[in-house]
Amino acid sequence: MPNYRRHFVPGGKYFFTLVTYDRRPWLCHEKARRALRDAITCVRTSFPFAIDAWVLLPDHVHCILTLPAGDADFPERWRRIKAMVSRRCGDWAGEPAPDSSRARRKERLLWQRRFWEHAIRDDNDFAAHVDYIHYNPVKHGWCSMPADWPYSTFHRYVAAGLYPMDWAAGRVPVFPESIGGE
């Protein structure tokens, strides 16, 4: 079994990438969006966190979450969120092979097992990841500018005066190679 090393920073900010099983494009369907929203609301009651930035694409999610002081248990939050969404949207999943580890674990074929995380180091790292999140729908060809994508906190950032509505229109921002996890 692989030895995954996670960097746990109590009260930290983390960038995450979660990907659907086999990159199946189901996340932007209304049922999935509602299931994800409800799961996040439910999990936040027992395991609080703040959403600093978010983008939902058909086959993956990028976000930055801030955990409460003294708490670094982001794996439990994602486990619960993914499980709740899987229960609500499981009818979309194919059946795993009967002798597979997914069948033994009673896993549905909705999510990749793992997720990618990065502990945000400083304000510049935070800003670069927020930009990456908001530009991601353009990068993947889903729209021509971030303002055109409805499933993003980009609009919240515009309303707060942190971005102009035409941010990144006609230009590709430059991101450090380490950003992404895709």
N, C-alpha and C positions, 0 to 999 in steps of 0.2 A: 504494500500500500504506500502511496506517495507520502512524503513528509512535507505537508504544506506549512510554510512559515508565515504567520500572520503578525502584523505589527499592531499591538494593542496599546492605544493611548487613551486612558480614561479621560472622558470629557472632550475627546478630540473630534476633529472634522475629518471625514473620510470621503474619498471619491470611490464610487462603485460602478461596475459594469456587470449586468446580469443578462444572460443570453437564453433565448428559447432553445428547446431541444431541436437539434438538426436545423437551426435557424428558421424554423417554421414561422410564418408571418401572421400571428394571431393576436398580438398584444394591443393593437389599435382598434380592434372591434369593440363596439359599445359594451357588450357583456364583459369582456376582459378588463376594459377600463374601469367599469363599475366594480368588478370583483377586486381589482387592485386597490382602488380608492377605499373600498370598505375594509379590506384587509389592513391597509396602512392605518386607518382610523382605529380599528380594533386593537392592533398591536401597540399603537401609541398610548393607549390607556394604561397598559401594564408595563410597557417598555418605552418610555418617552424618547423622542428624538425630534430634532428640527430638520426640515427640508430646506436647504440653502439654494439648491439648483436642481433641475430635473428636466429630462427629456425622455419621452416615450416614443419609441420607433416600433415598426411592426414586429421586429425580431429581437430587439434588445432595449435595455434601459440603461441610461447613465444618470447618476445623481451624486450630489454631495449632501451628506447628513452630518449633523452635529449631535453628539451624544451628551447626556447630562454629566456634570462633574462626578468623578469617581466611577464612572461606568464605561466599559469598553466592550460590552458584549454585543457587537454587531452581528456575529453569526447567528445568535438566537433570534434576533429580530428578523433576519432574512429567512431563516428556517420557517418561522411562523407565517410570514407574509406569503412565501412561496407555497406553503402547505394549504393555506386558506384559498389562495387563487386556484390551486390545483383541484381542490374539492369543488369549487364553483364551476370551473371550466374543464373538468376532467373528461366530459363527454366528447371533447374535441381531440383528445389524445388517442393515439393508437395503442394497442396492447403490446407490452414488451414480450420478447420471446420467453416461453414458459420456463426455460432453464437458465435465464439470465439473472444477473445480480439485481437488475431493476425489478424483476418479477419477485425475487425473494424478499426485497425490501418494500414491496407493494408501491413502487414508484410509478407515476404516470409519465408519459412521454410529452411533457410540456416544457420543462426547464432543463438546461444543462445542470449537472449536479453542483458544480462549483460556481463561484463568482470571483471577480477580480476586485481587489480593493487597494487603495493607496492612501496612506495617512498624509493629509495635507500638512506641509511643513511651515508655510509662512504666507503672508498676504499675496506675494507674487505667485506662488504656487496655486493658491486659491483662485486668483483672478484668471490664470491660464486655464485651469480646469473648468471654471464657469464658462469662459469663452468657448472651450472645446465642446462642452455640453450643448450650448446654444447654437453652435455652428454645425453640429453633427447631422441634422436632417439635410442640410445642404450638401455636406460631404458625401452622403449616401444617395444623393439624387432625388430625394423626396420633395424638394422645393428649391426655389432659386434664391431665396433669402430667408434668414431665420424668422422674420416677422410673418412669413406665410405658413409656418408650421403651428398647428393649434395645440399640440400636446407637449408644451414646454413652459418653463418658468420665464422664458424670454419676455413675455408680455408683462409679467410682474416687474421685471427689471426695467422695462421701458416706463411703466407707470411710476416707478420710484425715481426716474430720472437718471438711472445708471447706464442706460444705452439709448442712443437715438433709434427711432423706429427703423431707419434704413441702415443700421449697423451691419457691416460686412457685405452690403449690396455691391456686387461687381468686383469684390476683392476676396482673396482667400487669406484668412489670418494664418500666421506661422505659429505652429505649436511645437513644444519640445517633443522629441521622439518618444520619450517615456510616457506620454499621456495616451490613454485609450483603453487598453485591456481588451481590445476586440480581436 
